[in-house]
Amino acid sequence: MSGRARAGAAVKADGYGTGARGTVRILAEAGCNDFLVAHWREAEEIADLVDPATISVLHGPLSAADAAWAKATGVRPVINSLAQARLWLQIGGGACDLMIDTGINRLGLPLAALGDELIGRLKVDVLHSHLAAAEEDSPLNEVQRLRWDAARTAVRHARASLANSAGIMLGAAYHGDLTRPGLALYGGVPCEGLAPHIQPVVRPEAAVLQLREIRAGDSVGYNATFTATGPMRVGVIALGYADGYLRCWSGAGSVHFGGQRLPVLGRVSMDMTVIDLANAPDLREGDWVTIDYFLPEAAAASGLSQYELLTLLGRRFER
């Protein structure tokens, strides 16, 4: 879908919650040769798996130690300001990326600073900008593209990059030399155009800790938010908000077992959630259930974004 551009991969936030090391190995085997992280520690975690020169750190150097480590390893800092450009040049410079702000007003060099002599001294591999509303039919998309195009003529660089997952669907004019998919790599659907092409990647599972028989009038969980109207068989699963399964799923979430949907009952606890086993007479303690977590549907049910659903998944999940 990226046309003539290469497709890189945003693997920040522990590979969007999937486990960065395993994810980077798979993407590298698939031919990916550009990896983007946010923090220097994230770069350290994957630098032994790929050529460090293929890793870009989006937050840029925050200290002389960051700059020195990048210089020593070949990891590319993404320069976001004149102060970062100065810091990078002071330790000898070398290949780096440059982020310019074309309208999102987050990190990035202001367009007015493009002519500064510090920027002229940088050896820019990828000239980046970031779309603020790529998943929408927004006039800001074209405004940003035109500003990015203008910056491409103002700054010497080897490659240029603008499109995230949804930005890829805006067409070839947005592709540049490198696209930066993130959410779509992990089963997220940021815009309707991608829906036919995306399959789920993340499938959380949890073990059944205990089965219980409750009677009419019995309540379930903290604050008795659910009360049984008749006899029920319920199960306690090892999943809770400490795992990223937040309280917004209380009375709204569900799991599957043997092809049957089992609703969440009552309030989600830190380490446990109770489910209705009416549709699973064969389920036993020690069995595993699959959490309903298809990202577009889960976002609609929970009120969380697809990005949050991925990155909330906690360390207690084995990936």
C-alpha positions in Angstrom: 0.0 0.0 0.0 3.0 2.3 0.4 3.6 2.2 -3.3 7.2 3.1 -4.2 8.0 4.0 -0.6 9.5 1.6 1.9 7.4 0.7 4.9 9.1 1.2 8.2 7.6 0.2 11.6 6.8 2.1 14.7 7.8 -0.3 17.5 7.7 2.1 20.4 5.8 1.3 23.6 7.1 -2.2 23.6 5.9 -2.8 20.1 2.5 -1.3 20.9 2.2 -3.7 23.7 3.0 -6.8 21.7 6.6 -7.2 23.0 9.1 -5.3 21.1 11.8 -7.9 20.8 9.7 -10.6 19.3 7.9 -8.1 17.1 11.1 -6.6 15.7 12.4 -10.1 14.9 9.3 -10.9 12.9 9.2 -7.5 11.1 12.9 -7.8 10.2 12.4 -11.2 8.8 9.5 -9.7 6.7 11.9 -7.2 5.2 11.5 -4.2 7.4 14.6 -2.0 7.6 13.4 1.1 9.5 12.3 1.0 13.2 11.0 3.9 15.2 11.0 4.1 19.0 10.2 7.0 21.4 12.8 6.5 24.1 16.5 5.7 24.2 15.9 2.8 26.5 13.6 1.3 23.8 16.4 1.6 21.3 18.7 -0.2 23.7 16.2 -3.1 24.0 16.3 -3.9 20.3 19.8 -2.7 19.2 21.2 -6.2 19.2 18.5 -7.6 16.9 19.0 -5.3 13.9 21.5 -2.9 12.5 21.4 0.0 15.0 21.6 2.4 12.1 18.0 1.3 11.2 16.6 2.6 14.5 15.4 6.2 15.0 14.6 7.6 18.4 11.7 10.0 18.0 12.2 12.1 21.2 15.7 13.0 20.1 18.8 13.6 22.4 17.8 15.0 25.8 21.4 15.0 27.1 25.0 14.7 26.1 24.9 11.1 27.3 22.0 10.4 24.8 23.9 12.0 22.0 27.1 10.2 22.8 25.4 6.8 22.9 23.8 7.4 19.6 27.1 8.4 18.1 28.8 5.3 19.5 26.1 2.9 18.4 24.9 4.4 15.1 21.3 4.7 16.3 19.8 7.8 14.7 18.4 10.6 16.9 15.4 12.5 15.5 16.3 16.1 16.0 13.3 18.1 17.1 14.7 21.6 17.9 17.7 23.9 17.4 18.8 22.9 21.0 18.9 19.2 20.0 20.7 20.1 16.7 23.3 22.0 18.7 23.7 19.1 21.1 24.2 16.6 18.3 26.7 18.7 16.4 28.7 19.3 19.6 29.6 15.7 19.9 30.5 15.4 16.2 27.2 14.9 14.5 26.6 12.2 11.9 23.6 10.6 10.4 20.4 11.8 12.1 16.7 12.3 11.3 14.9 15.7 11.5 11.3 16.1 12.6 9.5 19.3 11.4 6.2 20.5 12.8 3.7 21.1 10.0 0.6 21.6 12.2 0.3 19.1 15.0 2.1 21.3 17.5 3.8 18.6 19.3 7.5 17.8 18.9 9.3 19.1 15.8 11.3 22.0 14.5 9.2 25.1 13.6 9.1 25.8 9.9 10.5 29.3 10.6 13.8 27.6 11.9 14.4 25.6 8.8 16.9 28.1 7.5 19.0 28.2 10.6 22.7 27.4 10.0 22.6 24.6 12.6 20.1 22.7 10.4 22.2 23.3 7.3 25.1 21.5 9.1 23.0 18.3 9.9 23.4 15.1 7.9 19.7 14.3 7.7 18.8 10.8 6.6 14.9 11.0 7.1 13.0 14.3 7.1 9.9 13.5 9.1 6.6 15.2 9.8 3.5 13.8 11.5 -0.1 14.1 10.4 -2.6 15.3 13.0 -5.8 14.0 11.5 -4.9 11.3 8.9 -7.8 9.1 9.9 -10.3 11.9 9.0 -11.3 13.8 5.9 -9.7 16.9 7.2 -8.4 19.9 5.3 -5.4 19.9 7.7 -4.0 16.8 5.9 -3.4 18.8 2.7 -2.1 21.8 4.6 0.4 19.6 6.3 1.4 17.8 3.1 2.1 21.1 1.3 4.2 22.4 4.2 6.1 19.1 4.3 6.7 19.3 0.5 8.0 22.9 1.0 10.4 21.7 3.7 11.7 19.0 1.4 13.1 21.6 -0.9 14.5 23.7 2.0 16.4 21.0 3.9 19.0 18.6 2.5 18.0 15.0 3.3 18.2 11.5 1.9 14.6 10.4 2.5 11.3 12.0 3.5 8.5 10.5 5.6 5.0 11.8 6.5 2.4 9.0 6.5 1.4 6.9 9.5 -1.0 4.0 9.1 -4.0 6.1 8.1 -1.8 8.5 6.2 -0.8 5.7 3.8 -4.4 5.6 2.7 -4.3 9.2 1.7 -2.4 8.3 -1.4 1.0 8.5 -3.1 1.4 12.2 -2.5 1.7 11.5 1.2 4.1 8.5 0.9 7.4 10.1 0.3 10.3 7.6 0.6 9.3 6.0 3.8 6.0 5.3 5.5 5.7 4.7 9.3 2.8 2.3 10.0 2.2 1.6 13.7 -1.4 0.8 14.7 -2.2 -1.1 11.5 0.7 -3.5 12.1 -0.9 -4.6 15.3 -4.4 -5.2 14.2 -5.7 -1.7 14.6 -8.0 -0.1 12.1 -7.6 3.7 12.1 -9.7 4.3 9.0 -12.4 2.5 7.0 -10.1 2.1 4.0 -7.8 -0.2 5.9 -10.6 -2.3 7.4 -10.6 -5.0 4.6 -6.8 -5.5 4.9 -6.3 -5.7 8.7 -6.5 -8.9 10.8 -6.3 -9.2 14.6 -2.8 -9.6 16.0 -3.5 -9.5 19.7 -5.6 -12.1 21.5 -5.4 -11.9 25.2 -6.2 -15.0 27.2 -6.8 -15.6 30.9 -7.0 -18.7 33.1 -10.1 -19.7 35.1 -9.1 -19.6 38.8 -12.4 -20.8 40.4 -16.0 -21.8 39.6 -18.8 -20.7 41.9 -22.5 -21.4 42.2 -24.5 -18.3 43.3 -28.2 -17.9 44.2 -30.8 -15.3 43.5 -30.0 -12.2 45.5 -26.3 -12.9 45.6 -24.1 -10.0 44.4 -20.8 -10.2 42.6 -17.7 -8.2 43.1 -16.9 -4.8 44.7 -19.8 -2.6 45.6 -22.4 -5.2 44.5 -22.9 -3.7 41.1 -24.4 -7.0 39.8 -27.0 -9.1 41.6 -28.2 -12.4 40.4 -31.9 -12.8 39.7 -31.7 -16.6 39.8 -29.2 -19.4 40.3 -26.0 -18.9 38.3 -22.7 -20.6 37.6 -19.9 -18.1 37.4 -16.2 -18.2 37.0 -13.3 -16.1 38.3 -10.6 -15.4 35.8 -7.0 -14.2 36.4 -7.4 -10.8 34.7 -7.9 -7.3 36.1 -7.1 -3.6 35.8 -3.4 -4.3 36.8 -3.2 -6.2 33.5 -4.7 -3.3 31.6 -8.3 -4.7 31.6 -9.7 -1.5 33.1 -12.8 -0.9 35.1 -14.6 0.4 32.0 -15.1 -3.2 31.1 -17.2 -3.8 34.2 -20.5 -5.2 33.0 -19.5 -4.4 29.4 -16.8 -6.9 28.5 -16.9 -10.5 27.5 -14.8 -13.5 26.8 -15.2 -16.6 24.6 -14.8 -20.3 25.3 -15.8 -23.1 22.9 -17.3 -20.6 20.5 -19.6 -19.2 23.2 -19.7 -15.6 24.5 -19.5 -15.3 28.3 -20.3 -11.8 29.7 -18.4 -10.0 32.4 -20.3 -9.7 35.6 -19.9 -6.9 38.1 -16.9 -4.7 38.7 -13.4 -5.6 37.3 -10.9 -6.0 40.2 -7.2 -5.4 40.2 -6.4 -9.1 39.5 -9.7 -10.8 38.9 -12.8 -10.6 36.8 -16.0 -12.6 37.1 -17.8 -14.1 34.1 -21.2 -15.7 33.5 -20.8 -19.4 32.6 -24.4 -20.1 31.5 -23.2 -20.8 27.9 -20.2 -22.9 28.9 -21.3 -25.9 30.9 -18.1 -27.8 30.1 -15.7 -25.1 31.3 -13.6 -26.2 34.2 -11.1 -24.6 36.6 -7.7 -24.3 34.9 -9.2 -23.8 31.5 -8.3 -20.6 29.5 -10.7 -18.2 28.0 -10.1 -15.7 25.2 -10.9 -12.1 25.9 -13.0 -10.3 23.3 -10.5 -7.8 22.1 -10.9 -7.2 18.4 -9.6 -3.6 18.5 -12.3 -1.6 16.6 -15.1 -3.4 18.4 -13.3 -3.3 21.8 -12.8 0.5 21.4 -16.5 1.1 20.8 -17.4 -1.1 23.8 -14.9 0.3 26.3 -14.6 4.0 25.2 -10.8 3.5 25.0 -8.9 4.1 21.8 -7.4 1.2 19.9 -3.9 2.6 20.8 -4.8 2.5 24.5 -6.2 -1.0 24.3 -2.9 -2.3 22.9 -0.5 -0.4 25.1 -2.4 -1.0 28.3 -1.7 -4.7 28.2 0.4 -5.4 31.3 3.6 -7.2 32.0 1.8 -10.2 33.5 0.7 -11.4 30.0 3.2 -13.8 28.5 3.6 -12.7 24.9 
